[in-house]
């Protein structure tokens, strides 16, 4: 049911969004091998059917970073999500709150932190990229703190942007100049509903959190030029102390695939990590997250909270990730497809379908609570 719904939302997003924007959301890097394996490897994980257990009262709730939530899912940070629907991040945070799960705002969101905070009724998470301008980073951290954000996801797998050829072909990452702008404008005009609802009435499109660095020129070309030249590729483990000194809340490192890196993070006392390959958008040929997860969870799962993203398309996928050692799952592309297709209502629908599919999957694997989901749920764990 939910897989069909996500496929439908994806197709509707493709038909409604300008071509360059759909390609940005949907695409991966290079040949997109890792993007595909995130889904196929997860789908191949077999679950163990168990019977004659009391599963009359399924409880999806869990705690992440000191807060009880309705299920072990959070909406992952997605750059430019506010272009998928009118003031899209604000719609998404409301849908997340409706279903009792966290929403994580991207540094490169369309809606700035203060606008999302005004739309939110509860604290949300914030994702941080490290820029060369440390003063800007310090101010951004302070804005997140003052807005009531409780958890920061510090992304470390983007020292430089991956080679996303679909963005080049679509015109999103085209060379600057009037030809690229005209090409994107033509694509937008071929989507009149989007052009009217988002392009005209969804303004401003100033990429609010980074607007101070972009100045008066804050179009997409300016943003990608800034990203290429201002993301700090010199960041090392030593810089984490500086970020942590500025941030008072829970601190999570996002973008780990290697056990040695996970152990290094644990040794520094961070609160959590996200096993992630950036949705297959960075190093193509890197392992799928589901294949990297078990070893990382075994190495550091007792020391910190382990989250994971990549390829999750169903409630059964969430159960698979939990059984392989994750404490929670970040949902990425599915919520943006739903946002583009049906706005806040679509995001809420995806979350409700995930919850229902988890309830059924937990019942059929003999698990009444999230804590009961472990390696014994996997068919390969049979005696």
N, C-alpha and C positions, 0 to 999 in steps of 0.2 A: 504493500500500500504506500508506504512512505517513499520507497525508491521510485515508484511511478509518479508520485506527487512531485518529487524533486526534479525528475526528468521533465515533467510538464512545466514546472516553474523555469527550468533552464531554457526550454524552447521558447516560452513566452518572453523571457528576458532577451533572448536572441532577437526576437521579432520586435521588441519594444525599444531596446537601447540602440543608440548609434553604434555602428560596427566597431569603431575604435574602442569604445567603452566596454562592449561585450567581450572583445578579444582580450582586453586588459584583465577583466575579471576571470575569464575562462582559461586563459593560457598559462603555459609553463615556459621553461627555458630550453634552449637548444632544441633537441628532438623530442622533448617532453616525455622521456622514458621514465624518469622518477615520478612525474605526475601520474602516469598510467599505473605504475607499480604501487603507488600509495593505495589505490582502489583495489587492484587485482590481488595483491598480497593479503590485504585485509579480508577480502572476500573468501580467500582460500582457507582461513583459519576455521577449523571444525569445532563445533560445540557438542557437548556431551549431554544427551537427553537423560534426565532422571525422573523417576516416578514415585508415587506413593509418599510424597512429602507434603507437609502442611504449607501450602502456598496460598491460603485463603486471604491473607492480608499482606499484600506486597507493599513495601515501603521503599520508594526511590530516593528518599532524602539522604543527604550526606553533609559533611562539613569540610569546607576548604578555607584555609587561612583564617580560622576563627569564626567563620559565619556559617550558620546552617542554611542550606539551600534545598530547593525542591528536588533536584536531581543532579548528578555529577557531570553537568554540561555547562559550558560558558560560551558566549558568542565571541569568536576570535576577532582580533583587530584586523580590519580590512581597510587599506588605503583607498581614498577616493570613493568610499561607499556612499557618501552623500550625493554623488552624481547618479546613483542608481534609482533614486526616488527623491521627491522633494524633501529637503532637509533630512536625508536618509538616516543619519546616525541617531537623530532624535526619535525617529519612528522605531528604530531597532531597539534603543534602550528601553522604550516603553513596552515593547513586546517581551523583552527579556524579563522585565520586572513583573509583568502580568503572569509569567510562568515561574517566577521565583528563582531565576538563574542570573549569574553575573553577565554584564556586557563590558567588553574591553574596547576602549576608544583608541584609535591609531593616532600616532603623531601626525600623520599626513591625512587626517580627516578633512572633510569639507566643513562640517560644523565644528566650531572651536569648543574648547573645554567648557567655558562658561555657559554656552548655549545648551550643551548636552546636560550640564548640571541643572539648568533651569527646567529642562524637560523631564529630568529624572526625579523620582521620589525617594530613591535610596542611593547609597554610595555605589560607584561603579569603578572598574579597573581602568588603568591607563597604560598604554604601550609607548616605550621611549626608544627613539633612535639617537645615537650619539652624533652630534654635529661638531664641526671644528670650533665653532664659536661657543665656548664654554659658558659665557654670560647668557647666551640665548638658552642653552640647556638648563642652566640654573633657574632662569625665569620660568621656563616651561614646567620644571619640576615643582616650583612654588605654586604655579597656577593649579596643577593637579592636586597638590596638597590642600590648597585653599578651597578647591571645589569639593573636597570631601572624599576624593579617591582613596581607597584603602589598600590597593595592591598595584604594584608597578611591574609590568613585564618589560624587561630590558632586552631588546633584540640584538643578538650578536652575530647572526649569520649573514649580514649584509654589509661587509666592509666596502664592497663595490656591487653595483647591480648586476644580476645575472644577465646573460644574453637572451633576451626575450624577443625572438624573431617575429612572433605574431604581432607584437606592438610596432615593429618597424614596418611590416607589410600593411598594417591597418592605417598607418599614418599618425598614430599616437606618439611614437618616438621618432618621428621624421625630423630631418634637419630643420632648424628654425627658419622662419620666413613666411611670406604670404602664401606660398603654395601649400605648406602643411596646414595652416589655419583655414585656408579655403577648402581643402580636402575634408577636414573634420566638420566644417560648417555644412558642406554638402551632405555629409552622412547624417548630421543632426536634422537637417531639413527633411530628409527622407523618413524621419520618425517624428511626424508632427505632434503626436500626443506627448512624447517625451519633450520635444522642443518647447511646447507651450507650458506643460506642467512643471518640468524641471528646469529647462533651459531659460525660460522667462520668469516664471513665478517661483522657482527654487533658488533664486539669487539671495545673497552673494555667493559666488563660486570662488572665493578668495583663498581656499585652503587655510582656514582660519588659524591653526596653530603655528604655521610657518610663515604666515603673511608678513610679520614684521621683518623677516629676512628677505622676502621677495620684493618688498617695497610696492610702488605703484603698479609695476608690471607683475601680475600674478596669474598669468595664464598657464596652461599645461606645459608649454614649451619652457617657460621660466621655471616651473617647478622641476621638470626633469633635468634641466641644466643645473639648477641648484643642488639636486640630489646627487648628480654625478660629481660635482666639485666640492660639496660641503659635508657629505657623510664622511666620517673620520675613519680612514683605513688604518690609522696608527694605534687604535685602541687595543690595549692588552688587559690581562687579568689585573694588573696593578691599578688600572683606572676604576675598577669596581669600588674601591674604597672611597674614591671621590664622590661617586654617584650615591653610595649608601650614606655618606655623611650628609648629603643634601635631602635624602628621602627618609621620612620617619616611619613609613608603613611597611607592609610585607613586600619583599624584594624577590623577584623571580627572573631567572635567566632563560630567555627563549631562543631556541635555535641550536640545540645540542643533538648530536647523533653518535658521538664517540664516548665510550666508557671512560677513557682517561680524562676527557673534558668534564664529564659528569662528576667524577671523583674530585677534580680540581674545584669545581663549583661547591661541592659539599664541604671541602676543606676550608672554604672561605666563609662558611656559615650562612649561605643564602637560604631563604625560606622555601624555595622551590625551583624547579626547572621545567621547561617545556621541550619534550622530545619533538623536534620539528625540522623539516627540510624546506621550510617556507612555502609549503604547498607545491613543491616541485618547481619553484620559480627561481632557484638560485643554481646550485651545482647539479646539473643533470648527470645521472649515473650514480648519484649518492644513494644510499640504501633507503628503502621505504621506511616510514616511521614505525610501522608495525613490526618490521624485521629488526629494527634497532632497539625497540622498547624493552624486550625481556632482559637483555644483558644489563642495560642501564638501570632498570628497576631493581634487579638483583644486587647491583653494586651499591646503590645509594638510596634505595627506597625506604630503608629504616631511618635515614638521616634527614630526609626532606620530602616535600610533596612533589610527586611526579605527575605532570600533566603531559598530554600528547595531542597532536593534531595531525591532519593529513589523511584524506580518503574516507572519512566517516560519512556514510550516506544512510544510515539506518540505526534504529535502536539496538539491533543485534550487533552492529559494529561497535557501539559503545560498550556493550557487554564483553565483546572480544578484547577491546583495549583494557578494560578493567581486569579481566582474567589474566592478561599478560603482564600486569603489574602497575598499570596507571591508577592514580587516585581520581583523575577527572579528565575530561575530553574537551578540547576546544573545537567548536563547529565553525567552519569557514565558508566555503563557496555556497553551500546549500542555503544559508540564511540570506546571502546577497542575491542569489537567484530569486528567492521568494520575495525579497524586498523590491526588486526591480519589477516583478510580475504583479504583485498585489499589495505592496506597501507593508505597513505595520501588521495588517491582518494576515498577510502571507507568512511573515516571520513567526507570528504567534501560531499559525496553523502547523508549520514545520515542527515547532517545539512540542505542540500537543501530540502530533503523530509520533515523534520520537519517544515521548513518555509512554504512550499506549503500547508501542512496539516493545519497549523495555519491559513493561509489566508482563506482557505475554511471554517474552523470551526468558525472563527470570523465572516465571512459573514453570516453564517447560524444562529449564535446567535445574530446577529444585532449589532456587534461591529466593528467599522471602525478603532479604535486605541487601543493600549494596555491600555491606561488610562480608556477606557470605560468598560474594563473587571472587573466586581465586583460581589458581591453576587447575583445580579439580573440575572446573567447568569445561575445560578443554578436552576434546575427544582424545587427543594424544596423551592425556594424563590418566587414561584408564589403566587399572591394574590387570 
